Amino acid sequence: MSNLKYRLLTIAGTLLLSVWFLVPRNQVVQYRGSDGILHDTTERHVPLRRGLDLQGGIHLALEVDQSKQAIPADKIPDAIDRALKTVRTRIEGFGVSESVVQKAGNDRIIVEIPGFDDPQRAENLVKQQAFLQFLITDKTQALDKVLPRFDQIVKQAGVVATTAGASGAAGAAPSTQGTATGLQGLLSTDTGKAAAGKAAGAAKTDTAKAKTDTAGQAAGPFSSAISPGGMPGEYFVPFDKVPAVQTYLQLPAIKDAMPPGKQLLWGTDSTQVGSQWYRSLYMTDTKPITTGQYITDARPSQTPTDGTVVEFTLNNEGGRHFRTETGKHVGDYMAIVLDDRVMGRPPVIQGAIGTRGQITMGGKDLAAAQDLALVLRAGALPVPLKVSEAVVIGPRLGKDSIRKGFEAGVIAIILVVLIMTIYYRFAGLLAVGGLAIYVLYTLATLAGFDAVLTLPGLAGMVLSIGIAVDANVLIFERIREELDRGKTVRTAIDEGFRHAMPAIVDSNVSTILTASVLYQWGSGPVRGFAVTLIAGVVASMVAAIFVVRTFFLLWLNRSRGAQTLSI
């Protein structure tokens, strides 16, 4: 009886887990607005989406962004070919999404993602350069030395920058403050209340000092907009002055006056001092100590101390170079820069670093870490891309085709149920109950893979139902044979399951191997069919071998005395 109790608890637990996988839920995600700041938004996440043929999705047309990198016309086809591989790797990293990534003509890439409910995330993923650099922050106070020159340039240019109201900026501030970025335990930074208090105190003091210079005169427009932070090369800009500073930095004269070998990069973090929010700005070296070209793997993870992180691995060549360069800069602060944005506060290098490290995502969620790991694995785009067309497309199949496809699947399931109940009677009813649980298991497995339901995928599910029935047929026929030999019902059921097991396992394993080949070398609908078939076969084995046998044991324990089985 105890064995039956554990079986029932296992089935109940897996059923609840399956329902949890399938229930739509709200989730908080972060997106970067036009101001460059992360904002929280709530989205409805539906575990199972329909594919392009059943629902439609997002259609993106990508072209080379000539404004960022001028490419001769005869070189564009080659650049598109190289970018195609990177874009395809990124899109396929979403999971089994039945996506389409193909070249259109010689100068365009077409991307179609079915049932995707976040167009902005899709655009950001395919456009993101994913150029990773490790830069040493400036420790020579180079910016402080050129601030008078910057102020003079801004005054001469007569720039009038539009600034946001302080209250509005505070309201638009992200809900999380910046956190430190760590690598392999060898990097550390001032975190927690001590660091926040230090940075806040510096921001308050320096903001007050910036209002007047040593001669009692008003400070310049550039120097009054920034305040030194708590580490070398770190500065803070009030949110209401961020647009002004961005405008100043775009001036050609400012770019020409930048200290040799130095650059200013915006950070992803924000710091709150009272009711005022500040955005981080860093002066770093222009020459990186290493780049992301040596990355061989990147995986999202969550740790108790650092929260959401992306762990990466460098190849041997990159590891040797990284170890040598970080050994030269022990005690310096190193900024981890992705697409010209400093990820978190730069940590201090405490020792030579080898082939493994991590990027702390701060207040970002796991989805952001997954996207970052994905683009790091896929590599940087060889050329910058822009979205020239973004539209929502309807289902490729007509309503009649979709309706007939669903009708065919329903008819097939009804026929299976009728045959099992008419031919195997009571045992057939138990098998139908197992099939109902099998369908739930299969859908939950597909939801776990973030799969998309397409017509080929539904065909694979109906086919796996037939395979599940085949396992029950083998078991029931074996039970009949044992009953014909005069064995008791309990013994016949035990012997039937035991003797039918090798044939069931062999047939299902061969089907899984075949579907694995389709998944490995197939694409699009073929890959979706393979995943659905594999999930269905595994679920059918669990339903036929474990669930249906549990139903038999439950029936046997409720029946007393001589037992007869309707089979």
Residue pairs with C-beta under 8 A, 6 or more apart in sequence:
1 557
3 553
4 550
4 553
4 554
4 557
7 546
7 550
7 553
8 550
8 554
10 546
11 437
11 546
11 547
11 550
14 441
15 437
15 440
17 444
18 440
18 441
18 443
18 444
19 440
19 444
21 47
21 444
21 447
21 448
22 47
22 48
22 440
22 443
22 444
22 447
23 47
24 44
24 45
24 46
24 47
25 44
25 45
26 42
26 43
26 44
26 45
27 42
27 43
27 45
27 365
28 40
28 41
28 42
28 43
28 365
29 40
29 41
29 42
29 43
29 118
29 121
29 365
29 367
29 368
30 38
30 39
30 40
30 41
30 174
30 363
30 364
30 365
30 368
31 38
31 39
31 41
31 120
31 121
32 38
32 39
32 124
33 39
33 172
35 172
35 242
35 243
36 242
36 266
36 279
36 341
37 172
37 173
37 174
37 239
37 270
37 279
38 174
38 176
38 268
38 363
38 364
39 172
39 174
40 174
40 175
43 117
43 118
44 117
45 117
46 115
46 117
47 447
47 450
48 443
48 446
48 447
48 451
48 452
48 453
49 55
49 114
49 115
49 116
49 117
49 452
49 453
50 114
50 115
50 395
50 452
50 453
50 454
51 57
51 98
51 114
51 115
51 452
51 453
51 454
51 455
51 457
51 525
51 528
52 98
52 100
52 112
52 114
52 393
52 395
52 396
52 454
53 395
53 396
53 397
53 402
53 454
53 455
53 525
54 395
54 397
54 402
54 453
54 454
54 455
55 114
55 115
55 395
56 114
56 115
56 392
56 393
56 394
56 395
56 396
57 112
57 113
57 114
57 115
57 116
57 392
57 393
58 111
58 112
58 113
58 116
58 119
58 122
58 390
58 391
58 392
58 393
59 110
59 111
59 112
59 389
59 390
59 391
59 392
59 393
60 110
60 111
60 112
60 113
60 122
60 123
60 126
60 387
60 389
60 390
61 104
61 108
61 109
61 110
61 111
61 387
61 388
61 389
61 390
62 83
62 87
62 108
62 109
62 110
62 111
62 126
62 127
62 385
62 386
62 387
62 388
63 107
63 108
63 109
63 385
63 386
63 388
64 71
64 76
64 79
64 80
64 83
64 107
64 383
64 384
64 385
64 386
65 383
65 384
65 385
65 386
67 386
68 384
69 383
69 384
71 79
71 383
76 106
76 107
77 106
77 107
79 382
79 383
80 103
80 106
80 107
80 108
80 109
81 103
82 382
82 383
83 109
83 381
83 382
83 383
83 385
84 101
84 102
84 103
84 109
86 378
86 379
86 380
86 381
86 382
87 101
87 109
87 111
87 126
87 381
87 385
88 101
89 377
89 378
89 379
90 125
90 126
90 374
90 375
90 378
91 97
91 99
91 101
91 111
91 113
91 125
91 126
92 99
92 101
93 374
93 377
93 378
94 113
94 116
94 450
95 449
95 450
95 451
96 449
96 450
96 451
96 452
96 527
96 528
96 531
97 113
97 114
97 115
97 116
97 450
97 451
97 452
98 114
98 452
98 454
98 457
98 524
98 525
98 527
98 528
99 111
99 112
99 113
99 114
99 524
100 110
100 111
100 112
100 524
101 109
101 110
101 111
101 112
102 109
102 110
103 109
103 110
104 110
108 388
109 385
111 122
111 126
112 393
113 122
114 452
114 454
115 452
116 122
119 390
119 392
121 371
123 387
123 390
124 371
125 371
125 374
125 375
126 385
126 387
127 384
127 385
127 386
127 387
128 339
128 375
128 381
129 339
129 380
129 381
129 384
130 292
130 338
130 339
130 375
130 376
130 378
130 379
130 380
130 381
131 291
131 292
131 338
131 339
131 340
131 380
132 291
132 292
132 295
132 336
132 337
132 338
132 376
132 380
133 288
133 290
133 291
133 292
133 336
133 337
133 338
134 288
134 289
134 290
134 291
134 322
134 334
134 335
134 336
134 337
135 265
135 284
135 285
135 286
135 287
135 288
135 289
135 334
135 335
135 337
136 284
136 285
136 289
136 329
136 332
136 333
136 334
136 335
137 231
137 232
137 233
137 234
137 282
137 283
137 284
137 285
137 332
137 333
137 334
137 335
137 346
138 232
138 233
138 259
138 262
138 283
138 284
138 285
139 232
139 233
139 332
139 333
141 232
142 259
142 262
142 283
143 233
143 235
143 259
143 262
143 264
143 283
144 228
145 259
146 257
146 258
146 259
147 220
147 222
147 223
148 220
148 223
149 257
150 220
150 222
150 223
150 248
150 254
150 257
151 219
151 220
151 221
151 222
151 223
152 220
153 251
153 253
153 254
153 257
154 220
154 221
154 222
154 248
154 251
154 254
155 220
155 221
156 253
157 251
157 253
159 221
159 247
159 248
159 251
161 243
161 244
161 245
161 246
161 247
161 248
162 243
162 244
163 240
163 241
163 243
163 244
164 172
164 239
164 240
164 242
164 243
165 240
166 238
166 239
166 240
166 275
166 276
168 240
169 238
169 239
169 240
169 242
169 277
170 239
170 275
170 276
170 277
172 239
173 239
173 270
173 272
173 277
174 270
174 363
175 363
176 362
176 363
177 196
177 269
177 270
177 271
177 272
177 363
178 267
178 268
178 269
178 270
178 271
178 280
178 344
178 345
178 362
178 363
179 191
179 269
179 306
179 307
179 344
179 345
179 360
179 362
179 363
180 188
180 189
180 190
180 191
180 195
180 344
180 345
180 347
180 360
181 187
181 189
181 336
181 343
181 344
181 345
181 346
181 347
181 359
181 360
181 362
182 188
182 189
182 306
182 309
182 347
182 358
182 360
183 334
183 336
183 347
183 353
183 357
183 358
183 359
184 353
184 354
184 356
184 357
184 358
186 326
186 349
186 350
186 351
186 352
186 353
187 334
187 347
187 348
187 349
187 350
187 353
188 347
188 348
188 350
189 195
189 231
189 333
189 345
189 346
189 347
189 348
190 198
190 230
190 231
190 345
191 345
195 230
195 345
196 271
198 230
199 229
199 230
199 234
199 236
199 271
200 271
200 272
200 273
202 227
202 228
202 229
202 230
202 236
203 227
203 229
203 236
203 271
203 273
203 278
204 273
206 227
206 228
207 227
207 238
210 219
210 223
210 224
210 225
210 226
210 227
211 218
211 219
211 224
212 218
212 219
213 219
218 224
221 244
221 248
222 245
222 248
225 237
225 238
225 241
225 244
225 245
225 248
226 235
226 236
226 237
226 245
226 281
227 235
227 236
227 237
227 278
228 234
228 235
228 236
229 235
229 236
229 280
231 333
231 345
231 346
231 348
232 332
232 333
233 282
233 283
233 284
233 333
233 335
233 346
234 280
234 281
234 282
234 345
234 346
235 280
235 281
235 282
235 283
236 271
236 278
236 279
236 280
236 281
237 245
237 278
237 279
237 280
237 281
238 276
238 277
238 278
238 279
239 270
239 276
239 277
239 278
239 279
242 279
245 281
248 254
249 255
249 264
258 264
261 285
261 286
261 287
262 283
262 284
262 285
262 286
263 283
263 284
263 285
263 286
264 281
264 282
264 283
265 281
265 282
265 284
265 335
265 337
265 340
265 341
265 342
266 279
266 280
266 281
266 282
266 340
266 341
266 342
267 279
267 280
267 281
267 282
267 341
267 342
267 343
267 344
267 345
268 280
268 341
268 342
268 343
268 344
268 362
269 279
269 280
269 342
269 344
269 345
269 362
270 277
270 278
270 279
270 280
271 277
271 278
271 280
272 278
280 342
280 345
282 335
282 342
282 346
284 335
284 337
284 342
288 337
289 322
289 325
289 326
289 329
289 334
290 314
290 318
290 321
290 322
290 325
292 376
292 379
292 380
293 318
293 379
293 380
294 314
294 315
294 317
294 318
294 319
294 321
294 322
295 312
295 313
295 314
295 315
295 318
295 376
295 377
295 379
296 313
296 314
296 315
297 312
297 313
297 377
298 310
298 311
298 312
298 313
298 372
298 373
298 374
298 376
298 377
299 310
299 311
299 312
299 373
300 308
300 309
300 310
300 311
300 366
300 369
300 370
300 372
300 373
301 308
301 309
301 310
301 311
301 358
301 369
302 308
302 309
302 366
303 309
306 358
306 360
307 360
307 361
307 362
307 363
308 360
308 361
308 362
308 364
308 365
308 366
308 368
308 369
309 358
309 359
309 360
309 361
309 369
310 358
310 359
310 361
310 369
310 372
310 373
310 376
311 356
311 357
311 358
312 356
312 357
312 358
312 359
312 373
312 376
313 355
313 356
314 322
314 354
314 355
314 356
314 357
315 355
316 355
318 355
319 354
319 355
322 353
322 354
322 355
323 352
323 353
323 354
324 352
326 334
326 349
326 351
326 352
326 353
327 351
327 352
329 349
330 349
330 350
330 351
330 352
331 348
331 349
331 350
332 348
332 349
333 346
333 347
333 348
333 349
334 346
334 347
334 348
334 349
335 342
335 343
335 346
336 342
336 343
336 344
336 346
336 359
337 343
338 359
338 372
343 359
343 360
343 361
344 359
344 360
344 361
344 362
359 372
361 368
361 369
361 372
395 402
397 405
397 455
401 455
402 455
405 455
405 458
406 458
409 458
409 459
409 461
409 462
412 462
412 465
412 466
413 462
413 465
416 435
416 465
416 466
416 469
417 432
417 435
419 428
419 469
420 428
420 429
420 431
420 432
420 469
420 472
421 428
421 429
421 432
422 428
424 431
424 472
424 476
424 567
425 566
425 567
426 565
426 566
426 567
427 476
427 479
427 565
427 566
427 567
428 476
430 548
430 551
430 552
430 555
431 469
431 472
431 476
431 544
431 548
433 547
433 548
433 551
434 468
434 472
434 543
434 544
434 547
434 548
434 551
435 465
435 468
435 469
435 543
437 543
437 547
438 465
438 468
438 536
438 539
438 540
438 542
438 543
438 544
438 547
439 461
439 465
441 539
441 542
441 543
442 461
442 464
442 532
442 535
442 536
442 539
445 535
445 538
445 539
446 453
446 457
446 531
446 532
446 535
449 531
449 535
451 457
451 528
451 531
451 532
451 535
452 528
454 525
454 528
455 525
456 525
456 526
456 528
456 529
456 532
457 525
457 528
457 529
457 531
457 532
458 532
459 529
460 528
460 529
460 530
460 532
460 533
460 536
461 532
461 536
463 533
463 536
464 532
464 533
464 535
464 536
464 537
464 539
464 540
465 536
465 540
467 507
467 508
467 511
467 536
467 537
467 540
468 536
468 539
468 540
468 543
468 544
470 507
471 500
471 504
471 508
471 540
471 541
471 544
471 545
472 544
472 548
474 500
474 503
474 504
475 496
475 497
475 500
475 504
475 544
475 548
476 496
476 567
477 500
478 495
478 496
478 497
478 499
478 500
479 492
479 493
479 495
479 496
479 565
479 567
480 496
480 567
481 496
482 491
482 492
482 495
482 496
483 489
483 492
483 565
483 567
487 495
488 563
489 556
489 563
489 564
489 565
490 556
490 563
492 565
493 549
493 552
493 556
493 565
497 545
497 549
501 545
504 541
504 544
504 545
505 541
508 537
508 538
508 540
508 541
511 533
511 537
512 534
512 537
512 538
515 530
515 531
515 533
515 534
515 537
516 530
516 534
518 526
518 527
518 529
518 530
518 533
519 527
519 530
519 531
519 534
522 529
522 530
556 563
